């Protein structure tokens, strides 16, 4: 898949996640698990918010994003 297709796929996924405001789990490449809702993102970062606290996560550090069940 060309890089532009991957970028568009990521943008669509993150936009849907942000608009739905549902809880997600983000796994980082070092194995750390973060939970919360995606409140914003850009080409390099994702803002994850939980219990009123926001954290900035660099996209290159993200391995997987999964919905909380």
Chimera marker file (.cmm) of the C-alpha trace (Angstrom):
<marker_set name="trace">
<marker id="1" x="0.000" y="0.000" z="0.000" r="1" g="1" b="0" radius="0.5"/>
<marker id="2" x="1.452" y="3.417" z="-0.872" r="1" g="1" b="0" radius="0.5"/>
<marker id="3" x="2.312" y="5.690" z="2.064" r="1" g="1" b="0" radius="0.5"/>
<marker id="4" x="-0.511" y="8.105" z="1.186" r="1" g="1" b="0" radius="0.5"/>
<marker id="5" x="-3.048" y="5.276" z="1.526" r="1" g="1" b="0" radius="0.5"/>
<marker id="6" x="-1.636" y="4.382" z="4.963" r="1" g="1" b="0" radius="0.5"/>
<marker id="7" x="-1.791" y="8.015" z="6.048" r="1" g="1" b="0" radius="0.5"/>
<marker id="8" x="-5.392" y="8.316" z="4.911" r="1" g="1" b="0" radius="0.5"/>
<marker id="9" x="-6.318" y="5.093" z="6.712" r="1" g="1" b="0" radius="0.5"/>
<marker id="10" x="-4.744" y="6.379" z="9.934" r="1" g="1" b="0" radius="0.5"/>
<marker id="11" x="-6.444" y="9.770" z="9.575" r="1" g="1" b="0" radius="0.5"/>
<marker id="12" x="-9.850" y="8.138" z="9.036" r="1" g="1" b="0" radius="0.5"/>
<marker id="13" x="-9.369" y="5.792" z="12.009" r="1" g="1" b="0" radius="0.5"/>
<marker id="14" x="-8.238" y="8.573" z="14.352" r="1" g="1" b="0" radius="0.5"/>
<marker id="15" x="-10.998" y="10.930" z="13.200" r="1" g="1" b="0" radius="0.5"/>
<marker id="16" x="-13.632" y="8.262" z="13.854" r="1" g="1" b="0" radius="0.5"/>
<marker id="17" x="-12.105" y="7.505" z="17.264" r="1" g="1" b="0" radius="0.5"/>
<marker id="18" x="-12.048" y="11.195" z="18.204" r="1" g="1" b="0" radius="0.5"/>
<marker id="19" x="-15.629" y="11.830" z="17.086" r="1" g="1" b="0" radius="0.5"/>
<marker id="20" x="-16.989" y="8.738" z="18.860" r="1" g="1" b="0" radius="0.5"/>
<marker id="21" x="-15.273" y="9.731" z="22.147" r="1" g="1" b="0" radius="0.5"/>
<marker id="22" x="-15.184" y="6.048" z="23.146" r="1" g="1" b="0" radius="0.5"/>
<marker id="23" x="-12.552" y="4.661" z="25.479" r="1" g="1" b="0" radius="0.5"/>
<marker id="24" x="-9.565" y="3.107" z="23.734" r="1" g="1" b="0" radius="0.5"/>
<marker id="25" x="-6.429" y="1.272" z="24.717" r="1" g="1" b="0" radius="0.5"/>
<marker id="26" x="-3.191" y="2.364" z="23.082" r="1" g="1" b="0" radius="0.5"/>
<marker id="27" x="-0.246" y="-0.019" z="23.256" r="1" g="1" b="0" radius="0.5"/>
<marker id="28" x="3.160" y="1.571" z="22.813" r="1" g="1" b="0" radius="0.5"/>
<marker id="29" x="6.104" y="-0.111" z="21.096" r="1" g="1" b="0" radius="0.5"/>
<marker id="30" x="7.767" y="-0.540" z="24.517" r="1" g="1" b="0" radius="0.5"/>
<marker id="31" x="4.737" y="-2.494" z="25.819" r="1" g="1" b="0" radius="0.5"/>
<marker id="32" x="3.180" y="0.253" z="27.942" r="1" g="1" b="0" radius="0.5"/>
<marker id="33" x="-0.630" y="0.320" z="27.850" r="1" g="1" b="0" radius="0.5"/>
<marker id="34" x="-2.465" y="3.663" z="27.894" r="1" g="1" b="0" radius="0.5"/>
<marker id="35" x="-6.233" y="4.076" z="28.166" r="1" g="1" b="0" radius="0.5"/>
<marker id="36" x="-8.550" y="6.977" z="27.452" r="1" g="1" b="0" radius="0.5"/>
<marker id="37" x="-10.235" y="8.828" z="24.618" r="1" g="1" b="0" radius="0.5"/>
<marker id="38" x="-8.533" y="10.494" z="21.682" r="1" g="1" b="0" radius="0.5"/>
<marker id="39" x="-9.331" y="14.184" z="21.941" r="1" g="1" b="0" radius="0.5"/>
<marker id="40" x="-7.002" y="15.502" z="19.243" r="1" g="1" b="0" radius="0.5"/>
<marker id="41" x="-4.240" y="14.453" z="16.872" r="1" g="1" b="0" radius="0.5"/>
<marker id="42" x="-1.944" y="15.713" z="14.148" r="1" g="1" b="0" radius="0.5"/>
<marker id="43" x="0.664" y="14.165" z="11.846" r="1" g="1" b="0" radius="0.5"/>
<marker id="44" x="3.071" y="13.468" z="14.718" r="1" g="1" b="0" radius="0.5"/>
<marker id="45" x="1.058" y="13.187" z="17.935" r="1" g="1" b="0" radius="0.5"/>
<marker id="46" x="-2.153" y="11.944" z="19.551" r="1" g="1" b="0" radius="0.5"/>
<marker id="47" x="-3.729" y="13.528" z="22.636" r="1" g="1" b="0" radius="0.5"/>
<marker id="48" x="-5.209" y="10.886" z="24.930" r="1" g="1" b="0" radius="0.5"/>
<marker id="49" x="-7.482" y="12.034" z="27.780" r="1" g="1" b="0" radius="0.5"/>
<marker id="50" x="-8.622" y="10.089" z="30.833" r="1" g="1" b="0" radius="0.5"/>
<marker id="51" x="-10.237" y="11.392" z="34.041" r="1" g="1" b="0" radius="0.5"/>
<marker id="52" x="-9.690" y="14.979" z="32.932" r="1" g="1" b="0" radius="0.5"/>
<marker id="53" x="-5.945" y="14.476" z="32.409" r="1" g="1" b="0" radius="0.5"/>
<marker id="54" x="-4.445" y="14.687" z="28.920" r="1" g="1" b="0" radius="0.5"/>
<marker id="55" x="-1.209" y="13.193" z="27.680" r="1" g="1" b="0" radius="0.5"/>
<marker id="56" x="0.609" y="13.748" z="24.420" r="1" g="1" b="0" radius="0.5"/>
<marker id="57" x="1.712" y="10.539" z="22.699" r="1" g="1" b="0" radius="0.5"/>
<marker id="58" x="4.033" y="10.545" z="19.706" r="1" g="1" b="0" radius="0.5"/>
<marker id="59" x="2.563" y="8.486" z="16.869" r="1" g="1" b="0" radius="0.5"/>
<marker id="60" x="5.889" y="6.769" z="16.127" r="1" g="1" b="0" radius="0.5"/>
<marker id="61" x="5.700" y="5.280" z="19.652" r="1" g="1" b="0" radius="0.5"/>
<marker id="62" x="2.260" y="3.686" z="19.078" r="1" g="1" b="0" radius="0.5"/>
<marker id="63" x="2.069" y="0.010" z="18.199" r="1" g="1" b="0" radius="0.5"/>
<marker id="64" x="-1.686" y="-0.683" z="18.407" r="1" g="1" b="0" radius="0.5"/>
<marker id="65" x="-4.948" y="1.138" z="19.117" r="1" g="1" b="0" radius="0.5"/>
<marker id="66" x="-7.866" y="-1.032" z="20.240" r="1" g="1" b="0" radius="0.5"/>
<marker id="67" x="-11.351" y="-0.298" z="21.582" r="1" g="1" b="0" radius="0.5"/>
<marker id="68" x="-12.028" y="-1.045" z="25.244" r="1" g="1" b="0" radius="0.5"/>
<marker id="69" x="-14.545" y="-3.841" z="25.605" r="1" g="1" b="0" radius="0.5"/>
<link id1="1" id2="2" r="1" g="1" b="0" radius="0.2"/>
<link id1="2" id2="3" r="1" g="1" b="0" radius="0.2"/>
<link id1="3" id2="4" r="1" g="1" b="0" radius="0.2"/>
<link id1="4" id2="5" r="1" g="1" b="0" radius="0.2"/>
<link id1="5" id2="6" r="1" g="1" b="0" radius="0.2"/>
<link id1="6" id2="7" r="1" g="1" b="0" radius="0.2"/>
<link id1="7" id2="8" r="1" g="1" b="0" radius="0.2"/>
<link id1="8" id2="9" r="1" g="1" b="0" radius="0.2"/>
<link id1="9" id2="10" r="1" g="1" b="0" radius="0.2"/>
<link id1="10" id2="11" r="1" g="1" b="0" radius="0.2"/>
<link id1="11" id2="12" r="1" g="1" b="0" radius="0.2"/>
<link id1="12" id2="13" r="1" g="1" b="0" radius="0.2"/>
<link id1="13" id2="14" r="1" g="1" b="0" radius="0.2"/>
<link id1="14" id2="15" r="1" g="1" b="0" radius="0.2"/>
<link id1="15" id2="16" r="1" g="1" b="0" radius="0.2"/>
<link id1="16" id2="17" r="1" g="1" b="0" radius="0.2"/>
<link id1="17" id2="18" r="1" g="1" b="0" radius="0.2"/>
<link id1="18" id2="19" r="1" g="1" b="0" radius="0.2"/>
<link id1="19" id2="20" r="1" g="1" b="0" radius="0.2"/>
<link id1="20" id2="21" r="1" g="1" b="0" radius="0.2"/>
<link id1="21" id2="22" r="1" g="1" b="0" radius="0.2"/>
<link id1="22" id2="23" r="1" g="1" b="0" radius="0.2"/>
<link id1="23" id2="24" r="1" g="1" b="0" radius="0.2"/>
<link id1="24" id2="25" r="1" g="1" b="0" radius="0.2"/>
<link id1="25" id2="26" r="1" g="1" b="0" radius="0.2"/>
<link id1="26" id2="27" r="1" g="1" b="0" radius="0.2"/>
<link id1="27" id2="28" r="1" g="1" b="0" radius="0.2"/>
<link id1="28" id2="29" r="1" g="1" b="0" radius="0.2"/>
<link id1="29" id2="30" r="1" g="1" b="0" radius="0.2"/>
<link id1="30" id2="31" r="1" g="1" b="0" radius="0.2"/>
<link id1="31" id2="32" r="1" g="1" b="0" radius="0.2"/>
<link id1="32" id2="33" r="1" g="1" b="0" radius="0.2"/>
<link id1="33" id2="34" r="1" g="1" b="0" radius="0.2"/>
<link id1="34" id2="35" r="1" g="1" b="0" radius="0.2"/>
<link id1="35" id2="36" r="1" g="1" b="0" radius="0.2"/>
<link id1="36" id2="37" r="1" g="1" b="0" radius="0.2"/>
<link id1="37" id2="38" r="1" g="1" b="0" radius="0.2"/>
<link id1="38" id2="39" r="1" g="1" b="0" radius="0.2"/>
<link id1="39" id2="40" r="1" g="1" b="0" radius="0.2"/>
<link id1="40" id2="41" r="1" g="1" b="0" radius="0.2"/>
<link id1="41" id2="42" r="1" g="1" b="0" radius="0.2"/>
<link id1="42" id2="43" r="1" g="1" b="0" radius="0.2"/>
<link id1="43" id2="44" r="1" g="1" b="0" radius="0.2"/>
<link id1="44" id2="45" r="1" g="1" b="0" radius="0.2"/>
<link id1="45" id2="46" r="1" g="1" b="0" radius="0.2"/>
<link id1="46" id2="47" r="1" g="1" b="0" radius="0.2"/>
<link id1="47" id2="48" r="1" g="1" b="0" radius="0.2"/>
<link id1="48" id2="49" r="1" g="1" b="0" radius="0.2"/>
<link id1="49" id2="50" r="1" g="1" b="0" radius="0.2"/>
<link id1="50" id2="51" r="1" g="1" b="0" radius="0.2"/>
<link id1="51" id2="52" r="1" g="1" b="0" radius="0.2"/>
<link id1="52" id2="53" r="1" g="1" b="0" radius="0.2"/>
<link id1="53" id2="54" r="1" g="1" b="0" radius="0.2"/>
<link id1="54" id2="55" r="1" g="1" b="0" radius="0.2"/>
<link id1="55" id2="56" r="1" g="1" b="0" radius="0.2"/>
<link id1="56" id2="57" r="1" g="1" b="0" radius="0.2"/>
<link id1="57" id2="58" r="1" g="1" b="0" radius="0.2"/>
<link id1="58" id2="59" r="1" g="1" b="0" radius="0.2"/>
<link id1="59" id2="60" r="1" g="1" b="0" radius="0.2"/>
<link id1="60" id2="61" r="1" g="1" b="0" radius="0.2"/>
<link id1="61" id2="62" r="1" g="1" b="0" radius="0.2"/>
<link id1="62" id2="63" r="1" g="1" b="0" radius="0.2"/>
<link id1="63" id2="64" r="1" g="1" b="0" radius="0.2"/>
<link id1="64" id2="65" r="1" g="1" b="0" radius="0.2"/>
<link id1="65" id2="66" r="1" g="1" b="0" radius="0.2"/>
<link id1="66" id2="67" r="1" g="1" b="0" radius="0.2"/>
<link id1="67" id2="68" r="1" g="1" b="0" radius="0.2"/>
<link id1="68" id2="69" r="1" g="1" b="0" radius="0.2"/>
</marker_set>
